[in-house]
Amino acid sequence: MKKYLLLIIVLLFGSASFAQLFPEKNYPKHYFQWPVGTEPGIVANFGELRPNHYHMGLDCRTESRVNLSVLAAADGYVSKINIDPTGFGRALYISHPNGMTTLYAHLNDFSPEIENYIEEQQYKLKQWRVQIEVPADLLKVSKGQLIARSGNTGGSQGPHLHFEVRDTKTDKVLNPLLMGFPIEDNIAPVILKLAVYDRRYSTYEQTPKIYALKKVNGVYQPLGGKIKVNTDKVSFAISAFDKYTGSTNQNGIYSAILFNNDKAISGFEMDSISYDETRFLNAHIDFKTRNNGGPFLQYLSPLPGYKDGIYKTAKGENGIITLSDENTHDIKIEVADAQNNSSVLKFDLVKEAVSEKKNTPGLVFEPNTINIFENDKFSFYMKDSAIYDYFHFKFREAPNALGTAYYLQDDDVPVQQYYPIKIKGNFNIEDTGKIEMKMNSHGRTKFKKAVYKNGWYESSFRDFGMFQLILDKTPPVVAPLWGFRDGADVSKINKIAFSAIDNTEEIVDFTGLLDGQWLLFSNDKGKTFIYNFDKYCTPGEHSLELIVKDVVGNETRRMYRFRR
């Protein structure tokens, strides 16, 4: 009897500690129905870790097919329609009377009423890529009503429906799995690894000690048992995943709480995240380890430049454990999914002799302060919310075939916000409008127009890496696809397509004019420009003019004649 009472006391204490960090949710249960006309199932959940962002909804299974029925999850009205070559692709937003908004993304065709409305708006605005705010009384829907067909548009890598639930007032994205959707889950998360950090140093200027784990009597433990450290300040990160009943997919965990001697001191919870905050994923993971091919390691305490967000800390705590003596600390980490299945990692932590702290000379960039670097060729400044942890700034320049390349820090350090970069240039005055700034970072190349002022060229980026000015006078290359040619008879086909390629891979404008009138060309995934014959192309002879521009205004024009 005493054993059971002790167990109850421990459970109540743990629950109370958890509640102190994260208040209980009060979301509606079963208000929303499943949004796809097929057996409920997901391939990704809310809060999964992605490059530079959290996954902000559920990826609903569509049987690896397109054109399944997409249904309104509850009564409401279509409040926004988004069409984009990347990101959500073709997407609908429905606002509901309960103060929430649902999002349906990567769609193919909308329902006829919605499709007719958005096409009218695109022709009115003379834009294919649009984000339209819809009047509340125009496109009302009922729960279970067909609103679209599923697809693979935008940034999707395979057929599925991306589904979100948002707080309409704040636009915060909520975790749908807290709302009673029919996804069976009785499997606890798996904890793979534990990482230990010496927090006398920046997280960017150390390599954590990583421990493999074993499971003993249902509790995870580090191999070797007790963890001994040579520092008086320690923090932790974990590698973990969750699974759902009947699925082999490795999904993201919902929460993790760090306990020091049975006191909950810090943790995170995947819920209520805005798109303005989703890039803070780079402060939630060990960015350096992941950038160099290692696992996703999720910090259990916030970095100094990451305020609020998904983390909570107990009063007077910051999630870093201070070891003031050689006493053993009982460390516990509770990892849970949205259905309250949980796993526990336990170990003893003890401080041995503290190693001497190394001091590194040089310019230090600090979070929560403005950081500036400038010389006679290169300069930039960063706002006080641009970085998450301190680091010793590195800069070098090197000549190459295109001129001088400037290496700013390295891409092991993430950046939260865009920051302006200025580079001194020596180009002919007539070429000042044709200068681009090129950036190489994380294995990717980006180009942006550089604005000229008083001998300097300026653009903005939100990554560190290599930067360089280039002169671009090369216009895009435009070519017809799928057998279309000048003088073609298209009476037996329903669409035509063109490729538009630029030397910097940045096409900023593609305009098609049919007999002088704007024509609706789509551009899903940024690859090809497609016109589906509509009511604006009547039978008979037509002329089609294409006008294509890159980021600095280099322009290509092509004229075609065809018969329909």
C-alpha positions as a printed Julia matrix, in Angstrom:
564×3 Matrix{Float64}:
   0.0    0.0     0.0
   2.82   2.4     0.87
   4.45   1.65   -2.5
   1.25   2.63   -4.37
   0.88   5.83   -2.34
   4.47   6.78   -3.1
   3.88   6.14   -6.8
   0.77   8.35   -6.78
   2.69  11.16   -5.03
   5.5   10.96   -7.61
   3.04  11.01  -10.51
   1.16  13.97   -9.07
   4.39  15.86   -8.48
   5.55  15.18  -12.02
   2.18  16.25  -13.46
   2.21  19.43  -11.38
   5.71  20.27  -12.59
   4.64  19.68  -16.16
   1.56  21.88  -15.74
   3.71  24.69  -14.34
   5.64  24.75  -17.61
   2.77  24.21  -20.07
  -0.87  24.95  -19.25
  -3.46  22.39  -20.32
  -4.98  22.86  -23.78
  -8.63  23.71  -24.24
  -9.07  22.97  -27.93
 -12.37  21.66  -29.34
 -12.51  17.87  -29.73
 -14.11  16.38  -32.85
 -15.3   19.78  -34.12
 -13.42  19.16  -37.37
 -13.85  16.14  -39.64
 -11.07  14.45  -41.58
 -10.4   16.62  -44.67
  -9.74  13.88  -47.24
 -12.31  11.44  -48.65
 -10.25   8.37  -47.81
  -9.09   6.33  -44.82
  -7.46   8.74  -42.31
  -3.69   8.54  -42.21
  -0.7   10.89  -42.14
   2.82  10.85  -43.5
   4.04  13.85  -41.45
   2.84  15.54  -38.27
   2.94  18.99  -36.76
   6.36  20.1   -35.53
   8.51  17.73  -37.6
  11.98  19.12  -38.18
  12.66  20.4   -41.71
  15.41  22.57  -43.21
  14.97  26.07  -41.73
  11.42  25.45  -40.51
   9.01  23.3   -38.57
   6.44  21.29  -40.46
   3.35  23.31  -39.62
   0.49  20.86  -40.09
  -0.52  17.33  -40.98
   0.42  15.75  -44.29
  -2.69  13.66  -44.94
  -2.37  10.51  -47.01
  -4.01  10.52  -50.45
  -3.07   6.93  -51.39
  -0.1    8.24  -53.43
  -2.62   9.6   -55.93
  -3.93  13.0   -56.98
  -7.51  14.22  -57.43
  -9.0   12.65  -54.3
 -11.87  14.6   -52.72
 -10.79  17.36  -50.32
 -13.6   18.25  -47.91
 -14.34  21.24  -45.71
 -13.44  20.21  -42.17
 -16.33  22.27  -40.71
 -18.89  24.9   -41.66
 -17.43  28.26  -42.62
 -16.44  30.35  -45.6
 -13.44  30.51  -47.94
 -11.46  33.48  -46.58
  -8.29  33.29  -48.64
  -7.03  31.64  -51.82
  -3.3   31.24  -52.47
  -1.61  30.23  -55.72
   2.18  29.99  -55.76
   4.81  28.04  -57.73
   6.47  26.91  -54.47
   5.31  26.61  -50.85
   1.63  25.7   -50.59
   1.06  25.66  -54.36
  -2.71  25.95  -54.8
  -4.27  26.43  -51.36
  -7.56  27.34  -49.66
  -8.21  28.88  -46.26
 -11.61  28.38  -44.58
 -12.58  30.47  -41.56
 -14.96  28.86  -39.04
 -17.4   30.24  -36.43
 -15.31  28.81  -33.56
 -12.48  31.31  -34.19
 -10.26  28.91  -36.1
  -9.15  28.73  -39.73
  -8.25  25.57  -41.66
  -5.76  25.47  -44.52
  -5.74  22.95  -47.4
  -2.57  23.0   -49.54
  -0.93  21.39  -52.62
  -4.32  21.15  -54.31
  -5.16  20.51  -57.94
  -8.48  21.94  -59.13
 -10.77  23.8   -56.76
 -14.5   23.16  -56.83
 -16.14  24.83  -59.88
 -17.49  27.83  -57.96
 -14.13  28.53  -56.33
 -12.22  27.85  -59.56
 -14.36  30.33  -61.52
 -13.9   32.99  -58.86
 -10.12  32.73  -58.65
  -9.7   32.68  -62.43
 -11.7   35.91  -62.68
  -9.44  37.47  -60.05
  -6.26  36.34  -61.82
  -7.38  37.86  -65.12
  -8.47  41.01  -63.32
  -5.09  41.37  -61.6
  -3.14  40.0   -64.6
  -1.26  37.66  -62.29
  -1.19  33.89  -61.97
   0.63  33.96  -58.64
  -1.9   35.51  -56.23
  -3.05  35.63  -52.63
  -6.67  36.74  -52.56
  -8.64  37.78  -49.47
 -12.22  36.61  -50.12
 -15.29  38.48  -48.74
 -16.96  36.52  -45.93
 -20.36  36.15  -47.61
 -19.11  35.07  -51.04
 -17.95  31.43  -50.85
 -19.71  29.74  -47.92
 -19.11  26.02  -47.32
 -20.66  23.28  -45.2
 -18.89  20.59  -43.2
 -17.99  17.72  -45.52
 -18.56  19.75  -48.71
 -16.22  19.12  -51.66
 -13.93  22.13  -51.97
 -11.08  20.83  -54.14
  -9.14  17.86  -55.46
  -5.89  16.77  -53.85
  -2.67  17.28  -55.74
   1.09  17.72  -55.68
   1.45  21.43  -56.4
   3.93  23.93  -54.99
   6.71  22.66  -52.72
   5.17  19.19  -52.4
   7.47  16.23  -53.07
   4.65  13.74  -53.65
   0.84  13.6   -53.69
  -0.74  14.49  -50.33
  -2.87  17.12  -48.61
  -1.14  19.53  -46.25
  -3.71  20.47  -43.6
  -3.47  23.11  -40.86
  -5.62  24.52  -38.08
  -4.92  28.13  -37.11
  -6.15  30.6   -34.52
  -7.9   33.07  -36.82
  -7.15  36.1   -34.64
  -3.41  35.5   -34.08
  -2.67  33.34  -37.15
  -0.78  30.96  -34.84
  -0.77  27.41  -36.21
  -2.16  24.89  -33.72
  -1.34  21.2   -33.4
  -4.28  19.37  -35.08
  -3.54  16.13  -33.22
  -4.76  17.82  -30.02
  -8.25  18.12  -31.52
  -9.46  14.54  -31.7
  -8.74  13.61  -35.31
  -9.04   9.85  -35.92
  -5.32   8.96  -35.93
  -4.78   5.96  -33.66
  -1.57   6.14  -31.68
  -0.59   3.96  -28.74
   3.16   3.94  -29.43
   5.52   5.95  -27.23
   8.3    8.05  -28.8
  11.75   6.55  -29.34
  14.75   8.37  -27.84
  17.88   7.63  -29.86
  20.68   9.82  -28.53
  21.63  12.25  -25.78
  23.98  15.19  -26.44
  25.82  17.0   -23.62
  27.12  20.59  -24.0
  29.66  22.6   -22.03
  27.73  25.85  -21.74
  30.73  27.91  -20.81
  31.13  28.03  -24.6
  28.92  28.89  -27.52
  27.0   25.97  -29.0
  28.59  26.92  -32.35
  32.13  26.61  -30.99
  32.05  23.1   -29.58
  31.24  19.55  -30.53
  28.86  17.96  -28.04
  29.53  14.61  -26.46
  26.89  12.25  -27.81
  25.74   9.16  -25.92
  23.97   6.18  -27.42
  21.07   4.91  -25.31
  19.7    1.59  -24.17
  16.3    0.72  -22.72
  16.26  -1.04  -19.35
  12.93  -1.98  -17.72
  11.15   0.56  -19.93
  13.5    3.46  -19.13
  16.18   4.82  -21.48
  19.7    5.11  -20.09
  23.0    6.26  -21.59
  25.51   3.52  -22.29
  28.03   3.61  -19.47
  25.5    4.84  -16.92
  26.6    7.92  -15.0
  27.64  10.99  -17.03
  30.71  12.82  -15.76
  31.56  16.31  -16.99
  34.5   18.7   -16.62
  32.46  21.88  -16.52
  30.12  23.61  -14.08
  27.52  24.54  -16.73
  25.72  21.85  -18.74
  22.82  21.65  -21.17
  21.33  18.79  -23.15
  19.78  17.88  -26.46
  18.1   14.7   -27.65
  17.52  12.88  -30.92
  14.06  11.3   -30.91
  11.11  10.4   -33.13
   7.52   9.26  -32.83
   5.46   6.64  -34.7
   1.76   6.01  -35.11
  -0.11   2.74  -34.87
   0.03   0.92  -38.2
   2.67   3.25  -39.71
   6.44   2.93  -40.1
   6.98   6.68  -40.66
   9.28   8.44  -38.24
   7.4   11.57  -37.19
   8.26  14.42  -34.86
   7.82  14.37  -31.11
   5.34  16.67  -29.37
   7.18  17.65  -26.18
  10.26  17.1   -24.05
  10.73  18.19  -20.41
  14.03  18.34  -18.51
  13.99  17.54  -14.77
  16.86  18.25  -12.39
  16.49  16.42   -9.08
  12.77  15.9    -9.79
  12.14  19.59  -10.6
  10.93  20.45  -14.12
  13.26  23.24  -15.19
  12.88  23.54  -18.95
  11.2   22.03  -21.99
   9.45  22.55  -25.29
   6.05  21.8   -26.74
   5.1   21.71  -30.43
   2.0   23.87  -30.61
   0.88  27.43  -31.42
   3.68  28.48  -33.77
   3.35  31.3   -36.32
   5.06  31.36  -39.68
   7.06  34.34  -38.41
   8.5   31.99  -35.78
   9.02  28.78  -37.75
  12.6   29.64  -38.74
  13.44  29.5   -35.03
  13.8   25.79  -35.68
  17.45  26.74  -36.3
  17.66  27.8   -32.64
  15.86  24.65  -31.48
  18.31  22.2   -33.07
  22.07  21.84  -32.95
  22.43  23.57  -36.31
  26.16  22.95  -36.64
  25.83  19.2   -36.06
  22.97  18.88  -38.53
  24.69  21.07  -41.13
  27.66  18.72  -41.09
  25.59  15.61  -41.75
  24.74  14.68  -38.16
  21.34  13.95  -36.63
  18.67  16.41  -35.6
  19.5   17.18  -31.95
  16.72  19.1   -30.18
  17.83  21.38  -27.37
  15.97  21.04  -24.07
  16.64  24.69  -23.17
  16.42  27.87  -25.26
  19.49  29.53  -26.69
  20.02  33.08  -25.42
  18.77  34.64  -28.68
  15.55  32.59  -28.79
  12.89  34.25  -26.66
   9.65  32.49  -25.7
   8.45  30.42  -28.68
   8.03  26.7   -28.05
  10.12  26.75  -24.83
   9.11  27.29  -21.25
  11.43  27.45  -18.26
  10.66  27.31  -14.56
  10.91  30.54  -12.59
  14.55  31.44  -12.03
  15.75  28.81  -14.53
  17.16  29.0   -18.06
  17.51  25.28  -18.74
  21.27  25.25  -18.11
  22.25  23.12  -15.13
  24.83  24.74  -12.85
  27.01  22.26  -10.95
  28.27  24.1    -7.88
  29.66  21.01   -6.18
  30.43  17.34   -6.81
  27.01  16.12   -5.7
  25.18  13.77   -8.04
  22.23  15.25   -9.93
  19.31  13.02  -10.87
  18.45  13.98  -14.46
  15.22  12.93  -16.12
  13.93  13.75  -19.59
  10.3   13.03  -20.45
   9.45  12.82  -24.16
   5.8   12.66  -25.25
   3.59  12.63  -28.33
   0.31  14.51  -28.78
  -1.69  11.47  -27.56
   0.13  11.45  -24.19
   2.26   8.38  -24.91
   5.59   9.09  -23.22
   9.11   7.77  -22.81
  11.64   8.57  -20.08
  15.42   8.97  -20.15
  17.21   8.9   -16.77
  20.83   9.23  -15.73
  23.09  10.56  -12.97
  25.15  13.67  -13.67
  28.24  14.55  -11.7
  30.94  17.21  -12.02
  34.58  16.17  -11.89
  37.5   18.58  -11.87
  36.56  21.59  -14.05
  38.84  22.06  -17.04
  40.42  25.44  -17.64
  38.24  27.64  -19.85
  39.88  28.57  -23.15
  39.79  32.2   -24.2
  39.64  32.95  -27.92
  40.66  36.42  -29.13
  38.86  38.29  -31.87
  35.6   40.05  -32.7
  32.64  38.43  -30.94
  29.08  38.63  -32.24
  26.49  38.5   -29.46
  22.76  37.72  -29.51
  20.29  40.41  -28.36
  22.54  43.22  -29.58
  23.27  44.94  -32.9
  26.35  43.48  -34.59
  28.35  45.37  -37.22
  31.31  44.63  -39.47
  32.82  46.99  -42.01
  36.0   47.66  -43.96
  36.78  49.58  -47.14
  35.27  46.87  -49.42
  32.57  45.05  -47.46
  30.11  45.94  -44.7
  26.96  44.69  -43.03
  24.96  45.0   -39.84
  22.58  42.64  -38.06
  19.62  43.51  -35.84
  19.59  42.44  -32.21
  17.27  39.52  -33.01
  19.3   38.1   -35.91
  21.42  35.45  -34.14
  20.81  32.91  -31.35
  24.17  32.38  -29.63
  27.5   34.17  -29.56
  30.4   33.31  -31.88
  33.81  34.64  -32.86
  33.33  36.34  -36.2
  35.36  35.16  -39.19
  35.89  37.02  -42.46
  38.15  36.56  -45.45
  38.3   37.54  -49.09
  39.73  35.68  -52.05
  40.06  36.43  -55.78
  38.46  34.17  -58.35
  37.54  34.24  -62.04
  34.62  36.63  -61.42
  36.49  39.08  -59.18
  36.63  39.02  -55.39
  34.65  36.61  -53.24
  33.92  37.52  -49.61
  33.54  34.7   -47.1
  31.33  35.8   -44.24
  31.57  33.61  -41.15
  30.62  30.08  -42.29
  27.35  28.31  -42.89
  27.54  26.44  -39.56
  25.99  29.51  -37.9
  22.3   30.17  -38.71
  20.69  33.58  -39.12
  17.1   34.42  -38.17
  16.5   37.66  -40.09
  17.49  39.26  -43.37
  20.41  41.64  -43.01
  21.8   44.17  -45.54
  25.17  43.54  -47.15
  27.17  46.19  -49.02
  30.05  45.44  -51.37
  32.27  48.04  -53.04
  32.12  47.64  -56.81
  34.05  49.05  -59.75
  31.7   48.65  -62.71
  30.96  50.99  -65.59
  28.27  53.48  -64.67
  26.02  52.23  -67.48
  26.13  48.73  -65.94
  25.06  49.67  -62.4
  21.52  48.39  -63.0
  22.79  44.98  -64.16
  24.7   43.95  -61.03
  23.62  40.98  -58.96
  24.87  39.75  -55.61
  25.6   36.03  -55.62
  25.56  33.95  -52.45
  26.73  30.38  -51.89
  25.55  28.82  -48.63
  24.52  25.34  -47.47
  25.32  23.98  -50.95
  22.85  26.4   -52.58
  23.37  29.42  -54.8
  21.11  32.47  -54.76
  21.14  35.64  -56.82
  19.58  38.98  -55.94
  19.65  42.34  -57.63
  22.2   44.65  -56.0
  21.1   48.26  -55.62
  23.79  50.85  -56.43
  24.53  53.87  -54.26
  27.72  55.94  -54.09
  30.02  53.18  -55.29
  28.47  50.46  -53.11
  26.06  47.67  -54.09
  23.54  46.46  -51.53
  21.28  43.44  -51.14
  19.86  41.41  -48.23
  20.23  37.77  -47.22
  19.63  35.65  -44.12
  22.48  33.17  -44.35
  26.21  33.35  -43.91
  28.42  32.08  -46.71
  30.29  33.38  -49.77
  29.17  36.64  -51.41
  30.22  38.2   -54.7
  29.11  40.83  -57.2
  28.53  39.74  -60.79
  27.6   41.62  -63.96
  24.64  40.04  -65.73
  23.74  41.15  -69.27
  22.48  37.76  -70.42
  18.75  37.61  -71.17
  16.67  34.49  -70.41
  16.32  31.68  -72.94
  12.74  30.82  -73.93
  11.73  27.68  -75.82
   8.4   25.96  -76.66
   7.71  22.47  -75.28
   5.55  19.44  -76.12
   5.83  19.93  -79.89
   4.45  23.46  -80.08
   6.03  25.69  -82.75
   5.37  28.86  -84.68
   2.48  28.33  -87.09
   1.16  25.23  -85.26
  -2.38  23.94  -85.43
  -3.44  23.35  -81.8
  -7.05  22.36  -82.37
  -6.42  18.83  -81.07
  -4.57  19.73  -77.85
  -5.77  21.46  -74.68
  -2.63  23.26  -73.52
   0.77  24.6   -74.56
   3.95  25.06  -72.53
   7.29  26.89  -72.58
  10.53  26.71  -70.68
  12.25  29.9   -69.51
  15.8   29.55  -68.24
  18.15  32.24  -66.98
  21.87  32.05  -66.3
  21.13  32.99  -62.67
  18.08  30.69  -62.5
  15.89  33.61  -61.44
  12.91  34.45  -63.68
  10.96  37.33  -62.12
   8.38  37.93  -64.82
   6.8   35.78  -67.54
   4.03  37.49  -69.47
   1.98  35.97  -72.28
  -0.15  38.21  -74.51
  -2.76  36.58  -76.75
  -3.6   39.03  -79.53
  -2.35  41.75  -77.18
  -4.42  40.61  -74.15
  -2.94  39.13  -70.95
  -3.1   35.33  -70.77
  -3.14  33.03  -67.72
   0.09  31.0   -67.73
   0.67  28.81  -64.68
   4.14  28.05  -63.32
   3.9   25.28  -60.73
   7.23  24.4   -59.08
   8.95  27.07  -61.2
   9.79  24.66  -64.02
   7.52  25.24  -66.99
   4.98  27.89  -67.96
   1.71  26.3   -69.05
  -1.4   27.76  -70.66
  -4.55  25.64  -70.53
  -6.85  26.8   -73.32
  -9.77  28.68  -71.82
 -12.62  30.9   -73.03
 -10.19  33.69  -73.88
  -8.69  31.69  -76.75
 -11.46  31.32  -79.29
 -11.27  29.24  -82.52
  -9.27  30.86  -85.32
  -5.88  32.48  -85.96
  -3.96  33.96  -83.03
  -0.68  35.66  -82.17
   1.11  34.93  -78.89
   3.81  37.24  -77.58
   6.01  36.15  -74.65
   7.93  38.69  -72.55
  10.38  37.2   -70.03
  12.59  39.12  -67.58
  15.28  38.2   -65.06
  16.1   39.92  -61.74
  18.08  42.78  -63.3
  15.62  43.36  -66.14
  17.32  41.51  -68.99
  14.45  40.78  -71.34
  13.58  38.24  -74.02
  10.62  38.58  -76.4
   9.24  35.84  -78.62
   6.33  35.9   -81.05
   4.37  32.82  -82.18
   1.35  32.39  -84.43
  -0.99  29.44  -84.19
  -4.42  28.24  -85.22
  -7.06  26.82  -82.93
